[in-house]
Amino acid sequence: MVIDGTEQGKGVGRAAVRTLMEWLARREDCRELRLSYHPDNTVAARLYASVGFQPTAISSGDEVVASLPVLDGTT
């Protein structure tokens, strides 16, 4: 996901991430959410950490994989 530079810092990315998290968490078979980001992208790392994602020991290519457990259809 890419947010246009003029819209960054306005909460658009956070709102999109939260909306997607809630939608995925409602799926019956969803037990964990995972995403990846480049380790140099500190803005993304802070955003994902602020909504509960934690880095794992897993990597995807040169990207950090972060996860968030899903509890009872909610995050």
All heavy atoms as TSV, in Angstrom:
chain	resi	resn	atom	element	x	y	z
A	1	MET	N	N	0.851	-1.162	0.000
A	1	MET	CA	C	0.000	0.000	0.000
A	1	MET	C	C	0.896	1.224	0.000
A	1	MET	O	O	1.879	1.279	0.722
A	1	MET	CB	C	-0.876	-0.017	1.259
A	1	MET	CG	C	-1.692	1.213	1.425
A	1	MET	SD	S	-2.829	1.143	2.814
A	1	MET	CE	C	-1.732	1.086	4.185
A	2	VAL	N	N	0.547	2.182	-0.794
A	2	VAL	CA	C	1.291	3.427	-0.863
A	2	VAL	C	C	0.302	4.573	-0.681
A	2	VAL	O	O	-0.745	4.621	-1.326
A	2	VAL	CB	C	2.019	3.573	-2.218
A	2	VAL	CG1	C	2.729	4.892	-2.301
A	2	VAL	CG2	C	2.996	2.428	-2.428
A	3	ILE	N	N	0.642	5.474	0.222
A	3	ILE	CA	C	-0.179	6.664	0.437
A	3	ILE	C	C	0.546	7.836	-0.218
A	3	ILE	O	O	1.727	8.069	0.043
A	3	ILE	CB	C	-0.380	6.943	1.945
A	3	ILE	CG1	C	-0.994	5.729	2.657
A	3	ILE	CG2	C	-1.215	8.194	2.158
A	3	ILE	CD1	C	-2.361	5.335	2.171
A	4	ASP	N	N	-0.155	8.593	-1.045
A	4	ASP	CA	C	0.423	9.749	-1.730
A	4	ASP	C	C	1.068	10.684	-0.709
A	4	ASP	O	O	0.539	10.876	0.393
A	4	ASP	CB	C	-0.685	10.473	-2.492
A	4	ASP	CG	C	-0.145	11.614	-3.318
A	4	ASP	OD1	O	0.346	11.345	-4.429
A	4	ASP	OD2	O	-0.203	12.764	-2.835
A	5	GLY	N	N	2.197	11.254	-1.106
A	5	GLY	CA	C	2.941	12.125	-0.214
A	5	GLY	C	C	2.128	13.257	0.377
A	5	GLY	O	O	2.321	13.633	1.532
A	6	THR	N	N	1.204	13.813	-0.395
A	6	THR	CA	C	0.396	14.922	0.114
A	6	THR	C	C	-0.620	14.482	1.162
A	6	THR	O	O	-1.141	15.305	1.897
A	6	THR	CB	C	-0.352	15.629	-1.035
A	6	THR	OG1	O	-1.226	14.692	-1.669
A	6	THR	CG2	C	0.620	16.209	-2.051
A	7	GLU	N	N	-0.898	13.187	1.224
A	7	GLU	CA	C	-1.873	12.666	2.186
A	7	GLU	C	C	-1.217	12.027	3.401
A	7	GLU	O	O	-1.894	11.675	4.365
A	7	GLU	CB	C	-2.786	11.644	1.502
A	7	GLU	CG	C	-3.629	12.239	0.386
A	7	GLU	CD	C	-4.517	13.380	0.868
A	7	GLU	OE1	O	-5.185	13.239	1.916
A	7	GLU	OE2	O	-4.532	14.434	0.208
A	8	GLN	N	N	0.100	11.882	3.368
A	8	GLN	CA	C	0.799	11.250	4.490
A	8	GLN	C	C	0.720	12.127	5.727
A	8	GLN	O	O	0.705	13.351	5.659
A	8	GLN	CB	C	2.244	10.956	4.107
A	8	GLN	CG	C	2.345	9.876	3.064
A	8	GLN	CD	C	3.767	9.579	2.635
A	8	GLN	OE1	O	4.718	10.080	3.210
A	8	GLN	NE2	N	3.895	8.770	1.608
A	9	GLY	N	N	0.658	11.475	6.876
A	9	GLY	CA	C	0.589	12.192	8.142
A	9	GLY	C	C	-0.810	12.631	8.524
A	9	GLY	O	O	-1.004	13.304	9.530
A	10	LYS	N	N	-1.807	12.236	7.743
A	10	LYS	CA	C	-3.194	12.626	8.007
A	10	LYS	C	C	-4.034	11.477	8.558
A	10	LYS	O	O	-5.243	11.615	8.711
A	10	LYS	CB	C	-3.854	13.147	6.731
A	10	LYS	CG	C	-3.194	14.403	6.180
A	10	LYS	CD	C	-3.881	14.855	4.918
A	10	LYS	CE	C	-3.238	16.095	4.350
A	10	LYS	NZ	N	-3.896	16.520	3.099
A	11	GLY	N	N	-3.412	10.311	8.808
A	11	GLY	CA	C	-4.143	9.176	9.353
A	11	GLY	C	C	-4.771	8.276	8.312
A	11	GLY	O	O	-5.473	7.327	8.660
A	12	VAL	N	N	-4.530	8.546	7.035
A	12	VAL	CA	C	-5.121	7.741	5.967
A	12	VAL	C	C	-4.587	6.313	6.016
A	12	VAL	O	O	-5.339	5.345	5.945
A	12	VAL	CB	C	-4.849	8.379	4.578
A	12	VAL	CG1	C	-5.337	7.482	3.459
A	12	VAL	CG2	C	-5.485	9.746	4.493
A	13	GLY	N	N	-3.263	6.166	6.145
A	13	GLY	CA	C	-2.661	4.834	6.207
A	13	GLY	C	C	-3.133	4.053	7.416
A	13	GLY	O	O	-3.478	2.879	7.319
A	14	ARG	N	N	-3.165	4.694	8.574
A	14	ARG	CA	C	-3.624	4.034	9.804
A	14	ARG	C	C	-5.070	3.566	9.654
A	14	ARG	O	O	-5.418	2.460	10.026
A	14	ARG	CB	C	-3.491	4.974	10.997
A	14	ARG	CG	C	-3.954	4.344	12.308
A	14	ARG	CD	C	-3.761	5.283	13.500
A	14	ARG	NE	N	-2.475	5.933	13.520
A	14	ARG	CZ	C	-1.339	5.381	13.932
A	14	ARG	NH1	N	-1.355	4.134	14.346
A	14	ARG	NH2	N	-0.211	6.058	13.924
A	15	ALA	N	N	-5.915	4.423	9.097
A	15	ALA	CA	C	-7.319	4.055	8.897
A	15	ALA	C	C	-7.432	2.871	7.945
A	15	ALA	O	O	-8.221	1.937	8.184
A	15	ALA	CB	C	-8.112	5.243	8.366
A	16	ALA	N	N	-6.645	2.864	6.885
A	16	ALA	CA	C	-6.689	1.756	5.927
A	16	ALA	C	C	-6.210	0.461	6.579
A	16	ALA	O	O	-6.825	-0.596	6.396
A	16	ALA	CB	C	-5.830	2.083	4.709
A	17	VAL	N	N	-5.133	0.539	7.348
A	17	VAL	CA	C	-4.613	-0.660	8.022
A	17	VAL	C	C	-5.638	-1.190	9.016
A	17	VAL	O	O	-5.919	-2.391	9.060
A	17	VAL	CB	C	-3.266	-0.359	8.720
A	17	VAL	CG1	C	-2.858	-1.493	9.643
A	17	VAL	CG2	C	-2.183	-0.104	7.684
A	18	ARG	N	N	-6.225	-0.327	9.808
A	18	ARG	CA	C	-7.222	-0.779	10.796
A	18	ARG	C	C	-8.458	-1.388	10.128
A	18	ARG	O	O	-8.991	-2.388	10.592
A	18	ARG	CB	C	-7.633	0.381	11.701
A	18	ARG	CG	C	-6.572	0.708	12.693
A	18	ARG	CD	C	-7.046	1.791	13.639
A	18	ARG	NE	N	-5.972	2.130	14.526
A	18	ARG	CZ	C	-6.051	2.074	15.847
A	18	ARG	NH1	N	-7.168	1.704	16.419
A	18	ARG	NH2	N	-5.023	2.395	16.588
A	19	THR	N	N	-8.909	-0.772	9.045
A	19	THR	CA	C	-10.064	-1.312	8.326
A	19	THR	C	C	-9.767	-2.704	7.793
A	19	THR	O	O	-10.574	-3.628	7.947
A	19	THR	CB	C	-10.473	-0.371	7.174
A	19	THR	OG1	O	-10.837	0.889	7.732
A	19	THR	CG2	C	-11.625	-0.941	6.376
A	20	LEU	N	N	-8.598	-2.872	7.191
A	20	LEU	CA	C	-8.214	-4.176	6.668
A	20	LEU	C	C	-8.041	-5.191	7.793
A	20	LEU	O	O	-8.466	-6.346	7.675
A	20	LEU	CB	C	-6.929	-4.066	5.849
A	20	LEU	CG	C	-6.456	-5.343	5.166
A	20	LEU	CD1	C	-7.534	-5.912	4.242
A	20	LEU	CD2	C	-5.179	-5.069	4.383
A	21	MET	N	N	-7.445	-4.780	8.900
A	21	MET	CA	C	-7.280	-5.678	10.049
A	21	MET	C	C	-8.633	-6.182	10.539
A	21	MET	O	O	-8.805	-7.381	10.800
A	21	MET	CB	C	-6.577	-4.945	11.199
A	21	MET	CG	C	-5.119	-4.664	10.977
A	21	MET	SD	S	-4.425	-3.516	12.210
A	21	MET	CE	C	-4.827	-4.326	13.751
A	22	GLU	N	N	-9.587	-5.282	10.692
A	22	GLU	CA	C	-10.914	-5.660	11.182
A	22	GLU	C	C	-11.614	-6.591	10.200
A	22	GLU	O	O	-12.247	-7.568	10.604
A	22	GLU	CB	C	-11.755	-4.411	11.434
A	22	GLU	CG	C	-11.243	-3.600	12.598
A	22	GLU	CD	C	-11.878	-2.227	12.695
A	22	GLU	OE1	O	-12.838	-1.945	11.931
A	22	GLU	OE2	O	-11.401	-1.433	13.523
A	23	TRP	N	N	-11.506	-6.299	8.920
A	23	TRP	CA	C	-12.141	-7.145	7.897
A	23	TRP	C	C	-11.546	-8.549	7.920
A	23	TRP	O	O	-12.272	-9.538	7.904
A	23	TRP	CB	C	-11.983	-6.488	6.530
A	23	TRP	CG	C	-12.613	-7.260	5.418
A	23	TRP	CD1	C	-13.940	-7.305	5.105
A	23	TRP	CD2	C	-11.948	-8.121	4.494
A	23	TRP	NE1	N	-14.136	-8.132	4.022
A	23	TRP	CE2	C	-12.926	-8.649	3.632
A	23	TRP	CE3	C	-10.617	-8.476	4.308
A	23	TRP	CZ2	C	-12.614	-9.524	2.613
A	23	TRP	CZ3	C	-10.311	-9.346	3.283
A	23	TRP	CH2	C	-11.310	-9.866	2.445
A	24	LEU	N	N	-10.228	-8.643	7.949
A	24	LEU	CA	C	-9.575	-9.957	7.963
A	24	LEU	C	C	-9.864	-10.715	9.254
A	24	LEU	O	O	-10.074	-11.931	9.238
A	24	LEU	CB	C	-8.063	-9.794	7.783
A	24	LEU	CG	C	-7.604	-9.347	6.405
A	24	LEU	CD1	C	-6.128	-8.962	6.442
A	24	LEU	CD2	C	-7.866	-10.441	5.371
A	25	ALA	N	N	-9.886	-10.015	10.382
A	25	ALA	CA	C	-10.118	-10.665	11.673
A	25	ALA	C	C	-11.503	-11.287	11.772
A	25	ALA	O	O	-11.702	-12.245	12.521
A	25	ALA	CB	C	-9.912	-9.661	12.808
A	26	ARG	N	N	-12.462	-10.783	11.013
A	26	ARG	CA	C	-13.818	-11.343	11.048
A	26	ARG	C	C	-13.937	-12.652	10.280
A	26	ARG	O	O	-14.934	-13.356	10.406
A	26	ARG	CB	C	-14.821	-10.333	10.511
A	26	ARG	CG	C	-15.091	-9.203	11.483
A	26	ARG	CD	C	-16.306	-8.392	11.082
A	26	ARG	NE	N	-16.175	-7.794	9.761
A	26	ARG	CZ	C	-15.726	-6.569	9.519
A	26	ARG	NH1	N	-15.353	-5.804	10.523
A	26	ARG	NH2	N	-15.662	-6.105	8.297
A	27	ARG	N	N	-12.935	-12.980	9.495
A	27	ARG	CA	C	-12.964	-14.242	8.747
A	27	ARG	C	C	-12.869	-15.389	9.744
A	27	ARG	O	O	-12.056	-15.367	10.662
A	27	ARG	CB	C	-11.812	-14.311	7.758
A	27	ARG	CG	C	-11.929	-13.295	6.639
A	27	ARG	CD	C	-10.764	-13.404	5.697
A	27	ARG	NE	N	-10.588	-14.755	5.203
A	27	ARG	CZ	C	-11.087	-15.222	4.063
A	27	ARG	NH1	N	-11.797	-14.420	3.297
A	27	ARG	NH2	N	-10.870	-16.455	3.685
A	28	GLU	N	N	-13.691	-16.391	9.562
A	28	GLU	CA	C	-13.753	-17.525	10.485
A	28	GLU	C	C	-12.409	-18.226	10.651
A	28	GLU	O	O	-12.073	-18.688	11.733
A	28	GLU	CB	C	-14.802	-18.517	9.990
A	28	GLU	CG	C	-15.016	-19.681	10.913
A	28	GLU	CD	C	-16.104	-20.599	10.408
A	28	GLU	OE1	O	-17.133	-20.096	9.918
A	28	GLU	OE2	O	-15.921	-21.813	10.512
A	29	ASP	N	N	-11.641	-18.309	9.575
A	29	ASP	CA	C	-10.399	-19.067	9.611
A	29	ASP	C	C	-9.171	-18.220	9.961
A	29	ASP	O	O	-8.051	-18.709	9.939
A	29	ASP	CB	C	-10.168	-19.768	8.273
A	29	ASP	CG	C	-10.128	-18.795	7.097
A	29	ASP	OD1	O	-10.575	-17.643	7.251
A	29	ASP	OD2	O	-9.653	-19.194	6.030
A	30	CYS	N	N	-9.353	-16.973	10.336
A	30	CYS	CA	C	-8.227	-16.086	10.614
A	30	CYS	C	C	-7.828	-16.190	12.086
A	30	CYS	O	O	-8.630	-15.922	12.970
A	30	CYS	CB	C	-8.577	-14.641	10.271
A	30	CYS	SG	S	-7.187	-13.525	10.479
A	31	ARG	N	N	-6.587	-16.575	12.323
A	31	ARG	CA	C	-6.073	-16.695	13.685
A	31	ARG	C	C	-4.904	-15.738	13.940
A	31	ARG	O	O	-4.563	-15.471	15.072
A	31	ARG	CB	C	-5.603	-18.130	13.964
A	31	ARG	CG	C	-6.666	-19.173	13.804
A	31	ARG	CD	C	-7.676	-19.081	14.940
A	31	ARG	NE	N	-8.756	-20.022	14.733
A	31	ARG	CZ	C	-9.979	-19.686	14.366
A	31	ARG	NH1	N	-10.286	-18.433	14.151
A	31	ARG	NH2	N	-10.918	-20.577	14.195
A	32	GLU	N	N	-4.314	-15.261	12.852
A	32	GLU	CA	C	-3.155	-14.382	12.973
A	32	GLU	C	C	-3.052	-13.533	11.710
A	32	GLU	O	O	-3.295	-14.024	10.615
A	32	GLU	CB	C	-1.891	-15.226	13.133
A	32	GLU	CG	C	-0.615	-14.427	13.218
A	32	GLU	CD	C	0.616	-15.317	13.310
A	32	GLU	OE1	O	0.683	-16.332	12.589
A	32	GLU	OE2	O	1.502	-14.976	14.097
A	33	LEU	N	N	-2.699	-12.265	11.898
A	33	LEU	CA	C	-2.438	-11.386	10.769
A	33	LEU	C	C	-0.926	-11.228	10.648
A	33	LEU	O	O	-0.234	-11.103	11.663
A	33	LEU	CB	C	-3.069	-10.008	10.991
A	33	LEU	CG	C	-4.578	-9.980	11.181
A	33	LEU	CD1	C	-5.024	-8.562	11.503
A	33	LEU	CD2	C	-5.286	-10.501	9.943
A	34	ARG	N	N	-0.431	-11.251	9.425
A	34	ARG	CA	C	0.993	-11.036	9.174
A	34	ARG	C	C	1.165	-10.025	8.049
A	34	ARG	O	O	0.348	-9.953	7.142
A	34	ARG	CB	C	1.687	-12.340	8.766
A	34	ARG	CG	C	1.856	-13.308	9.894
A	34	ARG	CD	C	2.681	-14.477	9.458
A	34	ARG	NE	N	2.809	-15.426	10.541
A	34	ARG	CZ	C	3.559	-16.503	10.487
A	34	ARG	NH1	N	4.241	-16.786	9.390
A	34	ARG	NH2	N	3.641	-17.310	11.517
A	35	LEU	N	N	2.237	-9.291	8.133
A	35	LEU	CA	C	2.607	-8.352	7.079
A	35	LEU	C	C	4.123	-8.259	7.053
A	35	LEU	O	O	4.798	-8.775	7.943
A	35	LEU	CB	C	1.961	-6.982	7.308
A	35	LEU	CG	C	2.156	-6.305	8.665
A	35	LEU	CD1	C	3.530	-5.666	8.784
A	35	LEU	CD2	C	1.088	-5.270	8.876
A	36	SER	N	N	4.631	-7.627	6.027
A	36	SER	CA	C	6.079	-7.442	5.964
A	36	SER	C	C	6.385	-6.021	5.513
A	36	SER	O	O	5.569	-5.363	4.866
A	36	SER	CB	C	6.719	-8.453	5.011
A	36	SER	OG	O	6.312	-8.242	3.682
A	37	TYR	N	N	7.568	-5.561	5.895
A	37	TYR	CA	C	8.029	-4.230	5.524
A	37	TYR	C	C	9.554	-4.226	5.511
A	37	TYR	O	O	10.199	-5.036	6.168
A	37	TYR	CB	C	7.493	-3.155	6.486
A	37	TYR	CG	C	7.844	-3.415	7.937
A	37	TYR	CD1	C	9.025	-2.924	8.487
A	37	TYR	CD2	C	6.997	-4.151	8.751
A	37	TYR	CE1	C	9.350	-3.166	9.801
A	37	TYR	CE2	C	7.316	-4.396	10.072
A	37	TYR	CZ	C	8.493	-3.905	10.596
A	37	TYR	OH	O	8.825	-4.147	11.907
A	38	HIS	N	N	10.114	-3.307	4.747
A	38	HIS	CA	C	11.565	-3.205	4.673
A	38	HIS	C	C	12.076	-2.629	5.994
A	38	HIS	O	O	11.491	-1.688	6.534
A	38	HIS	CB	C	11.981	-2.303	3.502
A	38	HIS	CG	C	13.429	-2.413	3.202
A	38	HIS	ND1	N	14.384	-1.700	3.894
A	38	HIS	CD2	C	14.092	-3.186	2.309
A	38	HIS	CE1	C	15.575	-2.016	3.432
A	38	HIS	NE2	N	15.431	-2.917	2.470
A	39	PRO	N	N	13.156	-3.183	6.530
A	39	PRO	CA	C	13.650	-2.724	7.831
A	39	PRO	C	C	14.047	-1.252	7.859
A	39	PRO	O	O	14.049	-0.635	8.928
A	39	PRO	CB	C	14.855	-3.625	8.125
A	39	PRO	CG	C	15.191	-4.294	6.849
A	39	PRO	CD	C	13.959	-4.281	5.992
A	40	ASP	N	N	14.361	-0.660	6.723
A	40	ASP	CA	C	14.694	0.769	6.683
A	40	ASP	C	C	13.458	1.663	6.741
A	40	ASP	O	O	13.580	2.875	6.932
A	40	ASP	CB	C	15.479	1.103	5.408
A	40	ASP	CG	C	16.864	0.482	5.389
A	40	ASP	OD1	O	17.356	0.080	6.473
A	40	ASP	OD2	O	17.443	0.379	4.288
A	41	ASN	N	N	12.279	1.077	6.581
A	41	ASN	CA	C	11.040	1.858	6.574
A	41	ASN	C	C	10.556	2.035	8.016
A	41	ASN	O	O	9.636	1.371	8.479
A	41	ASN	CB	C	9.981	1.164	5.711
A	41	ASN	CG	C	8.792	2.050	5.456
A	41	ASN	OD1	O	8.568	3.028	6.167
A	41	ASN	ND2	N	7.999	1.693	4.456
A	42	THR	N	N	11.169	2.959	8.715
A	42	THR	CA	C	10.840	3.162	10.129
A	42	THR	C	C	9.429	3.720	10.329
A	42	THR	O	O	8.807	3.464	11.353
A	42	THR	CB	C	11.871	4.088	10.801
A	42	THR	OG1	O	11.916	5.332	10.093
A	42	THR	CG2	C	13.250	3.443	10.809
A	43	VAL	N	N	8.930	4.459	9.348
A	43	VAL	CA	C	7.559	4.983	9.448
A	43	VAL	C	C	6.566	3.823	9.454
A	43	VAL	O	O	5.657	3.772	10.288
A	43	VAL	CB	C	7.265	5.978	8.300
A	43	VAL	CG1	C	5.804	6.392	8.308
A	43	VAL	CG2	C	8.165	7.191	8.409
A	44	ALA	N	N	6.743	2.872	8.536
A	44	ALA	CA	C	5.859	1.702	8.498
A	44	ALA	C	C	6.002	0.889	9.777
A	44	ALA	O	O	5.000	0.448	10.350
A	44	ALA	CB	C	6.173	0.837	7.282
A	45	ALA	N	N	7.226	0.689	10.240
A	45	ALA	CA	C	7.451	-0.085	11.466
A	45	ALA	C	C	6.705	0.540	12.643
A	45	ALA	O	O	6.052	-0.170	13.426
A	45	ALA	CB	C	8.944	-0.191	11.760
A	46	ARG	N	N	6.773	1.864	12.767
A	46	ARG	CA	C	6.060	2.546	13.869
A	46	ARG	C	C	4.556	2.431	13.713
A	46	ARG	O	O	3.838	2.206	14.697
A	46	ARG	CB	C	6.470	4.015	13.933
A	46	ARG	CG	C	7.802	4.252	14.600
A	46	ARG	CD	C	8.014	5.726	14.946
A	46	ARG	NE	N	7.830	6.623	13.810
A	46	ARG	CZ	C	8.787	6.997	12.977
A	46	ARG	NH1	N	10.004	6.550	13.133
A	46	ARG	NH2	N	8.533	7.828	11.985
A	47	LEU	N	N	4.056	2.590	12.489
A	47	LEU	CA	C	2.616	2.476	12.253
A	47	LEU	C	C	2.128	1.089	12.650
A	47	LEU	O	O	1.169	0.953	13.418
A	47	LEU	CB	C	2.284	2.734	10.778
A	47	LEU	CG	C	0.860	2.373	10.348
A	47	LEU	CD1	C	-0.174	3.190	11.097
A	47	LEU	CD2	C	0.706	2.518	8.852
A	48	TYR	N	N	2.780	0.049	12.142
A	48	TYR	CA	C	2.338	-1.317	12.423
A	48	TYR	C	C	2.460	-1.648	13.906
A	48	TYR	O	O	1.572	-2.281	14.475
A	48	TYR	CB	C	3.101	-2.314	11.564
A	48	TYR	CG	C	2.899	-2.085	10.078
A	48	TYR	CD1	C	3.950	-2.199	9.182
A	48	TYR	CD2	C	1.644	-1.738	9.562
A	48	TYR	CE1	C	3.766	-1.986	7.811
A	48	TYR	CE2	C	1.452	-1.514	8.204
A	48	TYR	CZ	C	2.523	-1.649	7.344
A	48	TYR	OH	O	2.332	-1.430	6.002
A	49	ALA	N	N	3.523	-1.200	14.559
A	49	ALA	CA	C	3.674	-1.439	15.997
A	49	ALA	C	C	2.573	-0.722	16.775
A	49	ALA	O	O	2.050	-1.254	17.759
A	49	ALA	CB	C	5.046	-0.983	16.472
A	50	SER	N	N	2.180	0.459	16.315
A	50	SER	CA	C	1.159	1.229	17.034
A	50	SER	C	C	-0.219	0.579	16.998
A	50	SER	O	O	-1.060	0.871	17.844
A	50	SER	CB	C	1.072	2.653	16.473
A	50	SER	OG	O	0.380	2.687	15.235
A	51	VAL	N	N	-0.456	-0.303	16.029
A	51	VAL	CA	C	-1.743	-1.015	15.976
A	51	VAL	C	C	-1.605	-2.458	16.460
A	51	VAL	O	O	-2.533	-3.240	16.336
A	51	VAL	CB	C	-2.390	-0.956	14.569
A	51	VAL	CG1	C	-2.764	0.474	14.218
A	51	VAL	CG2	C	-1.510	-1.580	13.508
A	52	GLY	N	N	-0.435	-2.797	17.028
A	52	GLY	CA	C	-0.288	-4.084	17.697
A	52	GLY	C	C	0.594	-5.126	17.045
A	52	GLY	O	O	0.835	-6.176	17.624
A	53	PHE	N	N	1.081	-4.880	15.846
A	53	PHE	CA	C	1.949	-5.854	15.184
A	53	PHE	C	C	3.311	-5.886	15.865
A	53	PHE	O	O	3.842	-4.843	16.247
A	53	PHE	CB	C	2.137	-5.508	13.704
A	53	PHE	CG	C	0.966	-5.888	12.850
A	53	PHE	CD1	C	-0.066	-4.996	12.645
A	53	PHE	CD2	C	0.891	-7.145	12.262
A	53	PHE	CE1	C	-1.160	-5.330	11.858
A	53	PHE	CE2	C	-0.184	-7.487	11.470
A	53	PHE	CZ	C	-1.219	-6.586	11.275
A	54	GLN	N	N	3.858	-7.100	15.997
A	54	GLN	CA	C	5.173	-7.288	16.583
A	54	GLN	C	C	6.074	-8.002	15.584
A	54	GLN	O	O	5.642	-8.987	14.972
A	54	GLN	CB	C	5.078	-8.121	17.863
A	54	GLN	CG	C	4.272	-7.449	18.960
A	54	GLN	CD	C	4.914	-6.161	19.423
A	54	GLN	OE1	O	6.105	-6.109	19.666
A	54	GLN	NE2	N	4.116	-5.103	19.514
A	55	PRO	N	N	7.310	-7.548	15.431
A	55	PRO	CA	C	8.233	-8.237	14.526
A	55	PRO	C	C	8.452	-9.682	14.977
A	55	PRO	O	O	8.445	-9.975	16.174
A	55	PRO	CB	C	9.530	-7.442	14.648
A	55	PRO	CG	C	9.135	-6.123	15.213
A	55	PRO	CD	C	7.922	-6.375	16.047
A	56	THR	N	N	8.624	-10.571	14.023
A	56	THR	CA	C	8.904	-11.977	14.316
A	56	THR	C	C	10.358	-12.264	13.936
A	56	THR	O	O	11.054	-11.393	13.425
A	56	THR	CB	C	7.993	-12.905	13.490
A	56	THR	OG1	O	8.348	-12.781	12.106
A	56	THR	CG2	C	6.527	-12.572	13.689
A	57	ALA	N	N	10.791	-13.484	14.162
A	57	ALA	CA	C	12.132	-13.909	13.758
A	57	ALA	C	C	12.145	-14.325	12.291
A	57	ALA	O	O	13.186	-14.669	11.749
A	57	ALA	CB	C	12.595	-15.058	14.638
A	58	ILE	N	N	10.990	-14.270	11.646
A	58	ILE	CA	C	10.839	-14.687	10.252
A	58	ILE	C	C	11.127	-13.487	9.352
A	58	ILE	O	O	10.798	-12.350	9.691
A	58	ILE	CB	C	9.404	-15.195	9.996
A	58	ILE	CG1	C	9.084	-16.349	10.928
A	58	ILE	CG2	C	9.202	-15.589	8.547
A	58	ILE	CD1	C	7.608	-16.693	10.978
A	59	SER	N	N	11.714	-13.751	8.193
A	59	SER	CA	C	11.884	-12.701	7.202
A	59	SER	C	C	11.334	-13.191	5.869
A	59	SER	O	O	11.178	-14.383	5.640
A	59	SER	CB	C	13.356	-12.311	7.058
A	59	SER	OG	O	14.116	-13.400	6.604
A	60	SER	N	N	11.012	-12.251	5.019
A	60	SER	CA	C	10.544	-12.544	3.669
A	60	SER	C	C	11.457	-11.782	2.729
A	60	SER	O	O	11.310	-10.558	2.577
A	60	SER	CB	C	9.084	-12.118	3.505
A	60	SER	OG	O	8.647	-12.328	2.178
A	61	GLY	N	N	12.412	-12.484	2.152
A	61	GLY	CA	C	13.436	-11.793	1.379
A	61	GLY	C	C	14.207	-10.895	2.308
A	61	GLY	O	O	14.703	-11.339	3.343
A	62	ASP	N	N	14.250	-9.615	2.004
A	62	ASP	CA	C	14.954	-8.669	2.880
A	62	ASP	C	C	13.985	-7.902	3.785
A	62	ASP	O	O	14.358	-6.905	4.387
A	62	ASP	CB	C	15.801	-7.707	2.057
A	62	ASP	CG	C	14.978	-6.825	1.126
A	62	ASP	OD1	O	13.784	-7.137	0.899
A	62	ASP	OD2	O	15.523	-5.838	0.609
A	63	GLU	N	N	12.757	-8.386	3.908
A	63	GLU	CA	C	11.756	-7.688	4.706
A	63	GLU	C	C	11.513	-8.362	6.054
A	63	GLU	O	O	11.619	-9.576	6.196
A	63	GLU	CB	C	10.443	-7.587	3.939
A	63	GLU	CG	C	10.565	-6.725	2.701
A	63	GLU	CD	C	9.231	-6.269	2.171
A	63	GLU	OE1	O	8.192	-6.866	2.498
A	63	GLU	OE2	O	9.227	-5.293	1.416
A	64	VAL	N	N	11.166	-7.540	7.026
A	64	VAL	CA	C	10.773	-7.997	8.355
A	64	VAL	C	C	9.326	-8.484	8.277
A	64	VAL	O	O	8.484	-7.825	7.665
A	64	VAL	CB	C	10.851	-6.822	9.366
A	64	VAL	CG1	C	10.310	-7.232	10.722
A	64	VAL	CG2	C	12.261	-6.282	9.453
A	65	VAL	N	N	9.034	-9.616	8.890
A	65	VAL	CA	C	7.659	-10.099	8.983
A	65	VAL	C	C	7.174	-9.803	10.395
A	65	VAL	O	O	7.850	-10.114	11.380
A	65	VAL	CB	C	7.563	-11.611	8.688
A	65	VAL	CG1	C	6.143	-12.123	8.933
A	65	VAL	CG2	C	7.993	-11.898	7.258
A	66	ALA	N	N	6.021	-9.156	10.494
A	66	ALA	CA	C	5.408	-8.848	11.784
A	66	ALA	C	C	4.064	-9.555	11.863
A	66	ALA	O	O	3.423	-9.809	10.844
A	66	ALA	CB	C	5.225	-7.340	11.938
A	67	SER	N	N	3.644	-9.878	13.087
A	67	SER	CA	C	2.381	-10.600	13.248
A	67	SER	C	C	1.552	-10.001	14.369
A	67	SER	O	O	2.054	-9.287	15.232
A	67	SER	CB	C	2.645	-12.082	13.532
A	67	SER	OG	O	3.197	-12.238	14.819
A	68	LEU	N	N	0.275	-10.338	14.308
A	68	LEU	CA	C	-0.686	-9.915	15.319
A	68	LEU	C	C	-1.687	-11.034	15.503
A	68	LEU	O	O	-2.380	-11.399	14.552
A	68	LEU	CB	C	-1.416	-8.633	14.876
A	68	LEU	CG	C	-2.519	-8.111	15.776
A	68	LEU	CD1	C	-1.937	-7.607	17.099
A	68	LEU	CD2	C	-3.277	-7.006	15.084
A	69	PRO	N	N	-1.764	-11.620	16.709
A	69	PRO	CA	C	-2.766	-12.668	16.940
A	69	PRO	C	C	-4.180	-12.088	16.845
A	69	PRO	O	O	-4.404	-10.931	17.213
A	69	PRO	CB	C	-2.497	-13.162	18.350
A	69	PRO	CG	C	-1.277	-12.471	18.823
A	69	PRO	CD	C	-0.970	-11.347	17.876
A	70	VAL	N	N	-5.101	-12.890	16.365
A	70	VAL	CA	C	-6.496	-12.494	16.278
A	70	VAL	C	C	-7.259	-13.267	17.345
A	70	VAL	O	O	-7.186	-14.486	17.403
A	70	VAL	CB	C	-7.071	-12.795	14.871
A	70	VAL	CG1	C	-8.565	-12.521	14.838
A	70	VAL	CG2	C	-6.345	-11.971	13.832
A	71	LEU	N	N	-7.978	-12.557	18.168
A	71	LEU	CA	C	-8.726	-13.179	19.269
A	71	LEU	C	C	-10.214	-13.031	19.026
A	71	LEU	O	O	-10.720	-11.924	18.943
A	71	LEU	CB	C	-8.353	-12.520	20.608
A	71	LEU	CG	C	-6.865	-12.466	20.921
A	71	LEU	CD1	C	-6.632	-11.618	22.159
A	71	LEU	CD2	C	-6.297	-13.852	21.083
A	72	ASP	N	N	-10.911	-14.138	18.894
A	72	ASP	CA	C	-12.366	-14.132	18.781
A	72	ASP	C	C	-12.891	-13.171	17.713
A	72	ASP	O	O	-13.829	-12.424	17.928
A	72	ASP	CB	C	-13.026	-13.787	20.102
A	72	ASP	CG	C	-12.695	-14.781	21.193
A	72	ASP	OD1	O	-12.561	-15.983	20.886
A	72	ASP	OD2	O	-12.547	-14.357	22.351
A	73	GLY	N	N	-12.230	-13.161	16.560
A	73	GLY	CA	C	-12.704	-12.319	15.458
A	73	GLY	C	C	-12.412	-10.856	15.599
A	73	GLY	O	O	-12.952	-10.029	14.887
A	74	THR	N	N	-11.549	-10.506	16.560
A	74	THR	CA	C	-11.168	-9.105	16.732
A	74	THR	C	C	-9.658	-9.019	16.839
A	74	THR	O	O	-8.985	-9.997	17.115
A	74	THR	CB	C	-11.791	-8.493	17.995
A	74	THR	OG1	O	-11.310	-9.218	19.143
A	74	THR	CG2	C	-13.292	-8.531	17.952
A	75	THR	N	N	-9.151	-7.841	16.665
A	75	THR	CA	C	-7.706	-7.646	16.820
A	75	THR	C	C	-7.427	-6.783	18.015
A	75	THR	O	O	-8.280	-6.181	18.570
A	75	THR	CB	C	-7.109	-6.962	15.568
A	75	THR	OG1	O	-7.850	-5.772	15.311
A	75	THR	CG2	C	-7.137	-7.874	14.389
